[in-house]
Amino acid sequence: MCEHGSDTDEEHRTDTEQFRFSSVLAAFSVSSVVFMEIYIKKRDGTREPYNADRINRSIERACHGLSDPISMVTQIATETRLTLYDGITTEEMDQATINAAVQNIKEDIEYDRVATRLLLKTVYRRVVGEFENKEETLEKMHRDGFIRFVTEGVAEGLLDARMKEKYNLERLADCLDLERDELFEYAGLSSLLNRYAVKDKEQQPRETPQYFFMRIAMGLAYNEQDPNAWAKKFYDKMSRLEYVAGGSTNIHAGTPRPALSNCFLLEIHDDIEHIAKSVADVIKLSKASGGIGASITKLRAAGSPLSSNNTTSSGPTPFAKIIDTAIRAVQRGGKKKGALCFYMENWHYDFPEFLDWKHNAGDDYLRMRTANTAVFLSDEFMRRVASNSDWYMFDPKEVADLNELYGDRFVKRYNEYVALAEAGKLRIFKKVPAREQFRQMLVSLQTTSHPWLTWKDAINLRALNNNTGTIHMSNLCTEICLPQDKDNIAVCNLASINLATHVHNKEISWSRLESSVRFAVRQLDNLIDINVLPVKEAEAGDKENRAIGLGVMGFTDTLEKLGIAYDSDFAADFADRIFEFISYMAIDESASLAQERGSYSHFQGSGWSRGKVPIDTLLRLERDRGLPLTVMKESRHRGLNWDVLREKVKKGMRNATLMAVAPNANIGLVAGTTPGIDPRFAQVFSRNKISGKYLDINHNLVLDLKNMGLWEKVRDEIIEAQGDIEHISDIPEHIKKIYKTSFTTSPLAFIEVAARAQKWVDQALSRNMYLETRDIEETMKIYQTAWEKGVKTTYYLHMKPRHTAEQSTVHVNKAEKMGKLGFAAAFMRKPEAAPASSGGITKLQPPLLTPSPLPKGETRILGASQDLERPSSDAKGVQLRYGRPDAARAGVVDNPPAEDGSAPFTKGDFPMARSFSPMQAEMPSPVRVEVREAVAVVASAMTVSEDAVSEDVGVSSQTKTEGTRPTLTVEQVLARANEMEKAMAGRSGRGFGGVALGPTSAGPEDPQDQFICDSCQ
């Protein structure tokens, strides 16, 4: 039956399996005859009859090699068939099949593999051409298609001419490994196609995943002596998902205008010309797909005198509002929304107003609706918080040098200004208890997730590149630490190592990790010479400092694979060891590149030139604070000779910075792993991304529970518990410890992991925080602990919701609350006049809470009667039950009706993820109910006897008599389903153009999705 199956495949099938497959296809063939006649609209506009057999075989190929292909084929084909309508396009039909697979992922993660394969099929067909009935193999067509993709892409202006001129396309085409497409999960593949793939004018992808990786590899190897060899090496690493380039690089590499940088940091100076220029620079940089950090500390306070016109300043807020409005209007690279973070030091006179910028209430003129905010805190302030001393705020016009100072020099000068203020020698100042201001920051952080807390002295005192000036801020995602001034906009270029792909047999493959780090550093250095930037100050900063930020993703994924709990000492030690190793190899590779290509312009005078490495800077920070850092300062990795590396570093470094750990939520999704160093928000939750809404299920947990025989038993409990397994009694304690979620893991563990990693990272880490507590005093202690351990920056603070939404993908018994109202109430109400809606699906009235009388002559389907007892077995003793169907009953409705009379919630209710060509149609609740009924009818027809079908399949309300159990033939069952489909089509004016999109997803939504930027992704 499987067209691509080998003789060996057939030999491994038992006669029973062959018979069951044949029965399934036969049933579908019958259904294609008796159901309403459907024609498919092809791309060229012609119509052809719907061919159920061809669709079924396509699904079977996608299920090949999985554990229960028969059940999966049946389930997907049945659900797909019931979403079709006459005139459906081939693209919509493909998407309907994909959606049918996606909505079953909650039941079995193998459906994710099926959905991925089905999506890949549509991509291959669009990019390389129709391949399923060709004599040529897909591999050969894929190879030839790559050469065509590059050649035509250059001719059409989609790709850089160097992509054709610099490379032997035939040689590179031979390197493409189609099997690596199997590494993707559905959400990752869909995100790649929507967010990063090169598209045509119709916004359809022009490249397959392997073309995508080769495009990036080629686009970053132009200047190598042997570009073909290095393109192959870069491709080999990225296509294995061992590291992934940053978001901007993924979008623009290999294109005619390669704007490849992710992060820009600019300081806005206190003159109107520079303010105006900064607004223009922000627009240009945002258009080039960069995320921006902007310091506004230098802007004078409101009420400060202006000598130019003898008036007073309006302060930073109005100018910030202009920028906030500007970035809202800009789409970064045409694919990402503009994003920026304002930084201010908390001694600024207008800092209290700055704290209110992100609040919803208040004058909109004084609120930032798009931009983010972060505060740049000094050690002096943190000491005053600890001692409960006063804190003074000044007008930057009067204390202009404070912004440039840090450490002891800042403390000395700050105290001098305090004395001047108390002596009445400053025009304006404010005095508040330091502890109260810190409290106000954290209250705002709890309520708005802003401002993010970052520490100026830890950043500057530990910087190895501070010979070029003071660092006045971090970036949009708080992981970049680079100096900037009026003539230099700091630029950083990102990539992330996927730690999870370097786990083999419960151990880290250190040799493979070393090669990944070295290749990624070289690739990032190449990027700088190819990069095109729209602002000359950014171009200068990029070329002179050659700053790169190599990060990691999959930290939690790796811990799970190794069987380590995030909040254990083992996790902190693991972070220490692996970040030390990556840091060592990255520094060594940059030093080697300096020998090959030369050092960066400002190497002399840097900490590097004195033989310093990141771990050496801890002592400087400790001495300056006068307080011991509460973090281990020793090396944890045997075999790394830091003294040898220090001597090598003295001779030259290619890059001013090497490491920065971005949040990388988007490229983490592409790679199918956890973002950055973050724990999992939940074991099952939904992700809201620009590319669609996805169900995220922890595959590691599922596999562990399956190996214990527990997954089927606890699956729905996990979803009902919002993806938290802590209180599920059937799950062993050691599993609960490994799979804690973000809100059940101690925040001190987050800090310890970050502090251990920060020892080795020369820039910073984007450290999200997750708290259950709303106690301000406790929150203050947590952030003070982060400062004491030397953490440089923090990112969003996520508070555990006080209330959670009821899940729509598992049945919830609400009988005690609502009473028993009967199943029929969910769908017996007649629709109003059908208004038009997207996708052609009409909007029906919501279900009643009380039963409506059944219209005369209407048939009850599958238990529409309130008083109808469901038999426990059919006429032949085959158990007919609710719950996960086995192979012989795949497709039967999973859940019984809710006892409040509402429709039962099933797999069809949670939102479908969108691929690059989604069918955006919402099916209202009454229609969803009838679709599920029809699914059960058809599935039953496939699996029960032809001469006897139990009452559970369907009983006419007019023919049912007490004490009798009528039987239906297969033809009668299919005919009845056909009648029901026609009735539904008549109500809506057409057939079904999409699958059911439920109101909520399985599990809670990831809180990062409503905040997180994607410049660093």
N, C-alpha and C positions, 0 to 999 in steps of 0.2 A: 504493500500500500504506500509506503514512504518512498517517494520518487528518488530521493538521494541515498536511500539505505542500501547497504551492500548485501551480498549473499550471507555474509557472516551475521549481519543484523537480523536477517530473516531466520537464520538457523537458531538464534537465541530466543526467538519468540515461541512460546508454546502454542499448541493447537488451540488451546482455550483462548489465549490472547488474540490469535488471529480471528477466531470466531467472534469474539467480542468486538474487535475493531470493525469487522465486516458488518456486524449488527448495528453498530453505531452509524456507520456510513449509510447503511440501507435505510435506517430510520430517518436520517437527514434527507436522503434522496426522496423519500415519500413526502416529507414535510415540504420540500421545495415544490412538489406538485400540488398539494392540497391547500397550501397557504396562498394568500393573495399573490397574484403574479407580480413579480418585481423585475424591473430592468435596471441595469447598471449603466450610468453615463460615463463613458471613457474620456480620457484627456482630450481626444480629438473631437469630442462632441457627439460621436456615434453612440448608439445604445445597443446593449446585448443582454440576453436573458441572464438572470442571476444563476450562477452555477455553484450549488452548495458543495458539490464534490471537490471542486477546485479549492474553495475556501478551506474545507476540512483538511485537505491534504497539506495545504500551506500551514495550518495550525499544527498538524501532526509533525511536520518537519521541525517546527519551532519547539516541540515537546520532546524531540528525539534525545534519548540518552538520560532522561530524567527518571525519577523513581516511580512515578505513577502516570505514565503518559496517557493511558486510556481514559482515566477519570478527567485528566486535564483537558484533553481534546474535547471530550463530551461537554464539559462545563463551559469552556470558552466558545465552542461552536454554537451551543444552545443560546447562550446569552447574546452572542453576536447576532444570530438570526432574528432575534426579537427586537433588535434596534434598527433594522433595515426598513427602507421605504422605497417606493417606486421612484426612480430617478436619482437615487443616491449616487454620488460620484465614487470613483475608485479610491480617491484619497480619503473620503469619509468612511468608506467601508473598511479600509486599512485601519483607520483610527478607531473604528468601532471594535474591531478585533483586538487591537492593542488595549483599549479601555477595558474590555472584558477580562483580559489577563491581569491588568493592573488592579482591578477592584477585588481580585482574589488573593493578592499578595498577603493580606492579613491572615488568610487561612493557611497558606503555605508559601514560604519564601521562594520556592522553585518557580512560582508564577512570575517572579521578577525576571528570571532568566528567559522565560517565554516572552514576556513583554519586550525585553531587550532585543531578542532575536527578531520578533515581528517588526519592531521599529527599524532595526538594521536592514531588514528586507526592503522596507519602503525607501530607505536611503540609497541602498544599492541600486534599486530599480530606477530611481530618479537620477542618480549620478552616473552610474556605469551603463544603464540600459536594462531592458528586460532580459533576465538571465535564466529563469526557471525552466524554460522549454528550449534552450539553445544547446547546440552541440558543444560550444566552447564552455570551458569551466568558468566558474565565477572568479577564481583566482586569476585566470588569464585576462578576463574582461576588466577586472579591477586593476591589474597592472597596466593594461593599455589605456584605461580610463585616466590613470594618473598622468600619463604623458599628455593626454588630451586636455586634462584639467589645467596643467601648467601652461601649455601652449596657448590655449584659448583664453585663459585668465590673463596672460600678458597682453594678448591682442585686444582684449576688451577693457583693459585698464584696471582689472581687479588685482593683478599681481605685479610686482616689481620686475622690470626687464632682466635684472640680474638673476632671477629665478631660472631663466632660460639660458642666459649667457654663461653663467658660472659653473653649470652642472652638467653631468652626463645623466640625462633623465632616464635612459634605459637602465643604467646601472643602479640608480636609486630606486626605480620602480621594482627591480628585482629584490630589493631589501624589504619591501612592504610585507608585513606578516598579518594576513587577514584574521588568523586565529586569535590575535590579541584583542580583537573587538569583543571577545567573550569575557574579557576582564571587567567590562563595564556593568554596573547596575543600571536599571532603567532610568532612575532619576538623574544619574550622572550623565548618561548618554543624551538624554533629553535636554539637560542643561547645556551641555557642550554644543549641541546643534542650535539651540535657540540663542545662546549668549555669545558664543565665540566663533562659530563656523563662518567662512566666507559665504555670502549669499548673493543670489542674482537679484534682478530688479523686482521680482515677485516675492522677495524675501524667503526664497526656498534655498536650502543648502546646496552649495556647489562642490562640497568635499565630504568624503567619508571620514570616520575618525582617524584612520591611518594616514590619509592625505593631510589631515589637520596637523598631526604630529610631525610629519615630514615637512610641511610648509614652515612650521616654526623652526625646525632644525636647520633647514636651508636658509631661512631668513636671518639666522644668527651665525652662519658660518661663511658669509661672503668673503671675509677678509683673511681667512685661514690660508696657509700655503697650499694645503690640499683640502679644498672645501668639500669635495665628495666624501672623503674619508671621515671628516669631522661631522658632516651632516648625518652620516650613517650612525656615528657614535652617539650623537645627541638624540637622534630618533630612537635608537635602541633603548636608551634609558627612559625617555618620556613615554614611549608606547607601552612599556612595561609598567607605567605609572609609578616608577621609582622616584621621580621628582616631576613637578609640574611648574611651568612658568607662571608669572603673575598675570593678572587679568588683562592689562593693557597689552602686554606682549602677546598673549594668546589672540587678541583681536587684530593687532596690526602687523605682526611679524610677517615678512614676505610680501607686504602690500606696497603700493607706490609711495605711501607716506607713513613710514614706520615710526609712529609715536609710541615708544615702547616702555616709557617710564611710568611707574605707578604713583609715586608720592612726590609732592612739592611742598616746600616750607618757605613762606615769605614773611618778612617783617614789614608792617605798615608804619611808616614814619610820620612825624607830626608836622607835615606841611601839605597844603591842599593839592599841589601838583603830584606829590607821591601818592596821596590817597586816591586821586583820580586814576593815576597809572596803575595802582594796585587793583582797582576795580576792573580795568581793562585786562590786566594780566590774569586775574582770576577767571575771567570769561574765556580767554584764550587757552589757558591750561586745562580748564574743565572741559572745553570742547575737545581737547586732545586726549580725553579719557583719564585725566589725572585726578587724584584726590588731594585736597589741599589743607595744610595747616597754616593759620595766619595769626601772628601775634599782634595784638592791639594795645599792648601795655604802654607803648610810647605816646599814644594819643592823649593829649591833655584833658583834664577833667572838665565837666560841665561847669560853666561859670568862670572858667579861667580866662584872663584878659587876652585879647588879640590886638597886637600892636599895629597890624596892617590897616585896620579900619576902626580902631578904638571901640570895639564891641567885645562881647564875650563868646567863648566857645560853647557849642551845643553838646560837647562830650563825645565819647566813642559810639554811643548807641545809634544815632542817625546814620553814621557812615557804615556801621555794621549792617544796618537794615538795608542799605543800598546793595551791599554785597549779598546779603541773604536773598534778596529778590532776584538778583542777577543769576545766582547759581540755580535758582528754581527754574529759570527759563532755559538752561543749557542742558542738553543731553550729551553726556560724555561719550565721544566716539560714536554718537548716534545710537548707542546701545545701553548706556548706563546713565542714570540720573546724576546731575551735578551734586557734589558733596564737599563740605568744608567744615573745619572746626576752628573756632576762635579760641585763642589762648590769652589769658590775662593773669598777671601776678597779683596776689591778693593784698598788696600794700597800696594798690591803685585807689584813689579817692572814690571812684565810681564803681568799685567792686560790689557793693550791695545791690546796685541796679543790675550789674552783670549776672548776679545770682538768679535774678528773676526772668532772665531772657527766655527761658524754655518753659515757663509756666503757661498754662492755657488761659487762665483768667488774666484780665487787665487789658490795657490799651494795646491794640495790635501793633501800633507804631513802635512800642517798646518791647516787642516780642520777636524772637527769631523762629520762624516756622519751618525752615529748612536746615539752616546751619546748626552745628553742634557747638558745645562749649566745654572747655577744660580749664582748670586752674593750675598754675605753675607755682608750687609751694616751696618755700625755703626751709632749710633745717632750723633757722632761727625761729620761724613761726612754730614748727613742731615742738621745739624746746619750750616755747612760751605756752603752748597748749598743755604740755606736761606739768609745767610749774604754775599754771593758772595765772599767768601774767597778762598784762595789757598788750594790745596790738594796735599799731598806729597806721593810718592810711593817709597818703599824701597825693598832691597833684604832681604828675610826672614832669610838668613844666618846671617845678621848683626842685625836683630831686632827679634830674635827668640821668645821672650816672648809675642809679640803683639797678636799672635794667641790665647793665653790662657787668655787674659784679656778682660773685658767688663765693661761697665758703667764708673764710675769715674776713676777707676784704668786704664782703657784703655786710657781715655782722658789725664790723667797725663803723662803716659808713652809715648804716641804718641807725645805730645808736646815736651817732652825731646828729642825724636829722631829728630824732626823737628829742634830743636836748634842745635843738633850735625851736622845735614846735612848742615845747613846754616853756621856753623863754619868750614866746610870742614873736619869734623872728620869721616864721613862715606865714604866708597869707591864709591858707586854709589847711586843716587836717582833721581827722576823726580818730577817736580812741574808743576801742571796744575790748572786752575781755577776749583774749585769743581763743579760749575754749568755747565761748559763745559763737564766735564766727565759724569755728570748725564745726560746731553743732549745726549752724545754719546751712553750711555746705552739704552736710550729710542728710539733712531734712530735704533739701532740694534734690539731692542725688536719689533719695528713696522715692520721691514723688514724680520726678521727671527723668530720672537716669542721667542727669547732668547737674553740675559740671563733673567731668572725669577728673580724678586726682592724679597729678604727676608731680615729681619732685626735682626741682631745679638743680640742687647741689649734687645729688646722686648722679644725675645725668652729666653735669659738667666736670665734676671732680674725677669721674671714672672714664671720661672721654680720652681716647688716645689720639684724637685729631683736633684737640682744642687749641692748637697753635694758630689756627685760622680764625679764631674769634669765639665769642660766647654763643652757646646754644640757648635760644630764647623760647623754644617750644618743642613739642613733638609734632607728629603729623596727624592726619585724620583718624588713624587707627591706633595711635599712641605707641608705635614700635620703632619709629625712626628718630634718631638723635644726631642732628647735623647742624653745624654753625651756619648762620645766614646773616646778611647785612643788607644795606641799601642797594649794593651793586651785585649781590649774589643771592640767587634763589636756590636753596638746597634741593637736590634731586636724589632720589633713591630708586633702585631697580631691584625687583624682587623675584624670587623663586622659592619653592618649598619642597623639602625632602619628605617623601611619604614613608614614615618610619614603619608602617604596618607591612609594606611590601618587602621589608628586609628581615622579617621574621621567618625562620625556617626550622621546623621541628622544635618549636618552643625555645629557640635561641636566636639571637641577633647574628646575622651574617655580616661580620665586621668588615671583611674584605670587600663585599659588594657595597656596603655603606660608604666605605672610603672612596671607591670609584665614583659613586653617585655624587658625593660632595665635590670631588675634584672636577668632574665634568660640569656640574652646575656652576661652580665658580668661574670656570673658563667661559662657559656660555654667557654668563652675566657680564663678564668683562668684554666679551665680543659685542654685546648689546650696546654698550656705551658708544662705540665708534660708529655704529650703524644708526643710532637714535637720531630722530629729528624732533626738535623742540620749537615751539612757537614764540618763545620769549628769550631774548639774548642773554639776560641775566641767569636764566635757567640753563641755557646751553653752556655758559661759562662755568657754572657750578658743577655741572655734570662732567664735563671734560677735565676740569682741573682736579677734582677730588676722586672721581671714578668710584663713587660710593655704591656698594651693593649691600643687599640685605637677604642673606640666605636663611630661611626659616625651616620650620618643620610642621607637619600635620600628622594626624593619626597617632598622637601620643596615647590617648585613652584606648584607642583600638589596639595598639601594641600591648598595653598593660593587660587588656582582656585576653589577648592571644597567649600571653605569657603567664596568665593566671595570677596577676598581681592586683590587689585592691588599691584604688587611687589614694585613699587616706592612710595607707600603711607606710612604715619606714622604708620598706622595699621600694615603693614608688618614688620616694624622694631620692633614695640612693640611685635608682635607675636613671632618673632625670639628671642627676649629677654626672653619672658616668657617660651617658650618651651625648649630652651637650658638651662635655669636655672633649670627647672624641671628635665630634663634628667641628668644634672650634679649632682644635689642633690641625685637622686636615684642611680646613678652609684657610687658615693662616699660612700653613705650609705651601698650599697651592698658590696663594697670592704672592708669596715670596718667590716661588719658582717662576711665576709669570713675570715678576719684576726683573729677574735675571734674563728672561727671554725677550721682554718687550720694554723694560724700563719702569721706574717707579712713578707714582703719581706726582703731580707738580709740587705739592706742599709736603712731601715726605720729610725733608730736612726740618728739624725742630719739633717734629711730632713725637709722641710717646713711642711709636714704633721705632723711630731712629735711635732711641736710647735702649732698645732691646726690651721694651715693655710689652707684655701681653695682658689680656683682660684680667686674669686672676691677680696680677700685680697691683691693680688699681684699688683693690679692696682696702689695703692698708692705708692708702692716702685718704679715702673716705672716712675710715675709722679714726685716723689721727685728727682730721679736720673737725669732725663732730665732737671728739672728746668722749665718745661713747663706744663701747664694743659692739660690733655687728653680731647679732645673734644668728649667725649662719656659719656652717662649717667652711673653712677656708682652704682645706687641703685638697690635693688631687685625689680622685677616687678611681682613676683608671691606671692600672699597672701597664707598664710597657711604653708609655708616652714620655719621651725625654724632653721636657720643656726647656732645659738649659741649652740643649743643642738647637732647638727652634729659636730661642731668644737670640743666639748668635747669628742665625740665618736672617732673622727679621731685621737686625741692625743694618744689613747690607742693602735692604730695599724692600718695599711693599708696593704692589701694583694698585692696591685699593685702600682708600682711607678708612673704610669700614667693611666688615665682612658679614656680620650676622644681625638679623632682626626677625623676630617671630611674629608674623602677621596673623590676624584672625582667620584668614583664608577659608571662610565658610563656603564660598562658591567653588573654588577649585578643589576644596575638600569633598564637596558633593560630586564633582566630576570624577575624582579619584576613588569615590566610594568609601571614604574614611572619615574619621572625626576631625573637626576643625582645630588647628593649632594645638594648644596644650589644654584645651577645654575638656571637661567631662561631658558625658552625654546628658542632655536635658531630660530625656526619658528614654525608656527602652522601645516605646512605640509612640511616635508623635508625627505631626504634620509640619511640613516646611512650606512656607509661602515665599516663593521666589518670583523674580520677573519672568522666568521661563515657565512657571506653572506652580501648581500645588502638589506636593508629593508626600506620600506616606513613607516615613523613615522607620524601619524596623531594624533592631540590632541583630544582625545575622550571627554574631558570635554567641549571643545568648540563646538564640533559637537552636543553633547547632548543639550547644551544650545540653539544653533541655531535651532535644530530640534524642541525643545519645543516652540520656537517662530515662527516656520514655515518658517525659512529662509535658512536652509542648502542647499536645492536643488537650491535655487535662487543664492546663493553667492559662492557655492562650487568652480566652475571654476575660479571665480574672485580671490579667495584666492590663488589658485595655480599659476595663472598668476602673482600675486603680490608677488611671492616667499615666500608664507606662512605668509605674513604680512597683517593684516586686517585694518590697520590704516586709509587707504584712501578709504575704501569701504563704500559708503554712506548708503547702506541699513542696515548696522549693527549699533545697538544703541551705544551711546557713553559710557555707563557704561560697556558694554561688551568689547569695545575697550580698556578701562582702565585696566580691569582685565587681558586681553589676549595680553598685550604688549609682544614683542619679545626682545631678548637680545640686539639688536642694536637700539631699540626704547625706551628702558628703560635707565634712567639716570645712568651713571657709579657711581655717588655719592650714588645712592640707593644700588648698589652692595656693596660699601664700608660700608655704614651704617648697612646693614644686617650683614656683616662679623664682624664689630666692636662690634655690640650688642651680637652676638654669641660668639665672642672671649673672652668676659668678663668671660664666664662660662667654656670655654674649656681649659683644662690645657696644651694641646699641641697646635695644630694649625688647620687651615682650608685651604683646597685647593681652593683658590679663583681665578677662571678664570675672566678675564676682557674682556669686549666687547666695542669697541669704533667706532663711526662713524667718528670722527675727526681724521685728520692726522697732526693737528697743534701740534708741539712739545711743545710749551709753555703751551698749555692747558693740554697736556698729563702729563707734569711735575707737574702741579698743582694737577691733579687727584691723582698721586702716592704720592705726598707730603701730601695730605689729608689722604690717607690711613695710612701713618706713624704717622701723628698727632693723629689719632683716635686709635692708638695702635694695628693696624692689624700686625700680625707677618710675614705672608708670602703672596705672590701672585703667581699665576701659569701662564698659557698662556695668552698672550694678543692677542685677535682676532680682526682684523681690518675688517670693512665692505668692501666687494669687490667694486671696482669702476665700474665693469661691471658684469652683470649677464647673464647667459645662457638662451636662449629661451626655454620654457618648451615644452617637447615633448608629454605630456599627455593631453594637452588641445589644441583645435584648435586655431590657431593664423591667423587672416586674413591678409595676406601679399599682397593683391591685389594692394594696392597703390605703393608697392615697385617693384613687379615682373610682374604685369599684369596677365590677366586671360589666363592660358595655358591649362586648362582642366584636368580632373581627370585621363583620360586614360594614360597620359604621365608618370604617376608614375609606371606603371607596364607593358607597352606594349613592352619594349625592350627585345629582346631575350637574354638568358644567353650565356655566353661564355662556353667553355668546362669546365665541373664541376670538380674543384679540390677537393681533400679530405679535410675534416675538422672535428673538434671534434664533436662527437655526430652524425656524418653521414650526417649533413646538408651541402649542397654545398653552395659555395659563388657565388651569382649572381652579375651581374653588377649593379651599382647604377642606380636609375631612371634617365631618361633624363629630361632636362628642357624644351624640346619641344616635341610635340606629334610625335609618329612614326606611319606610315601607318599600318592599321590592316591587318595581314596576311590573305590571302584568305581562306575563310571557317571558320575562327575563330569566336567564339561567344562572343559578348559583354555581360558582366554580371554586373547587378546593375549599370547602368548609365555610361558605358564606353564611351559613345559618348559625345563629347564636347557640341553639340547643343541640347542635349536631355533635354526637360523640365521635371522636376520631378512633378508628380501630387500631389496635396495636399490630395487626398483621393482615396481610391480604389473604385471598382465598386459598393460597398455597402455603400459607404459614411464613411467608417472607416478611421479616419485620419492616414496618414502615414507620420510621421515627424521624423526629427532628434532630438536627445536629449535623455534623460534618458528614456528607455523603461518602460512601465508599465507592469503589470503581464502578460497581454495578448500578449505583443510583446517583452518579454525579449530576449536578444541576438541580436537584430538589431544593426547595426553599430551606434555608438553614435554620430559621428561627420560627417558633410559633407566634401567633398573633399576640400583640400586647393586650393585657386584660383591661386596659382602659378604652379599648375599641379603636385605638390608632393602628396604623399600619405597622407590621413587624419590621424591625430594622435589620437589614441584611447587608451582605457585601456590596450590593448595588447602591447603597445609600451614601457611601463616602465619596468625596470629590475625586474626580479623575485627574491625574496629572496630564498636562498638555504636552504634546510633542510639537514638532515644528509645523505641523499642519492640523491643528485641533478642530474638532467639531464642537463648537461652543453652543451647547443647547442644554437647557435645564428641563428635566422631566418632573412635573409636579407630583405630589404624593399619590393622588388617585391613580395616575398612570403607572407609577412605579409598582403599586400593589398589583395591578392587573398584569404587568409584565412578569412579575415574579410568579403569579399564578400560571401564566402561560409557560414559563420556563419549567415549572413542575409538571405541567401536562405533557409537554414534549419529552422531557426526561423520563417520565413514567412510561410513555409509549415505547421508549427504547429498551426498557429493562424488564417490564412485566409481561406476563403471558398475553398472547394475541387474543385469546378467547375469554380472558377474565381480567378485569381491572377493578381494583377495590374501590370502595366508596371514597377512599382518600384521594382518588384521582379526580373525581368530579361527579356530581349527582344533580339531575334536574329537579328543581323545586316542585315542578308540576307532576313529575312521574314518580317521585319517591313516595312509597307507602310504608307504613309502620311494619317492622319485622321483615322487610325484604331488603336485599342488597343487589341492586341492578348491576349488570356488567356491560362493559363497552368494548368494542373491538378497537384495534389500533386506528383503523380508518375513522371510526366515530370520534375518538379522542382528538385526532388531528383536525378533523372537520370542525369540532367544537372550538378548538383553539383558533382555527381559521376564522370562524364567525366572530370570535371575540376580537381578533386583530382588526377585522374589517370595521367592527363597531367603534373601536378606538380610533382608527384612521378617520372614520366619518366624523367623530367628535372634533378632532383637531384639524380636519381639512387636509390631512396628509398622513403618511406613515411616520415612523420614528426616525429622527435625524440625529439622535445622539443617545448616549447612555444616561442613566440616572445620576444626577449630581446632587448629593445629599447636602444638608445644611451645615454639617460639621464633619470633621474628619475623625479617623480612628486615633484616639490619643490627643493630648493637648498640643497646642501650637508652640513651636520653638520661639521663645521671647526675642531672640536675636533678630528674627525676620522683620520685626517692625522697626528696628533701629539700624541694623548693621549696614555699614557702607560696603561697597565692593571694589574700591580702588585698589585695595591690597589683595584682591582675591584672584 
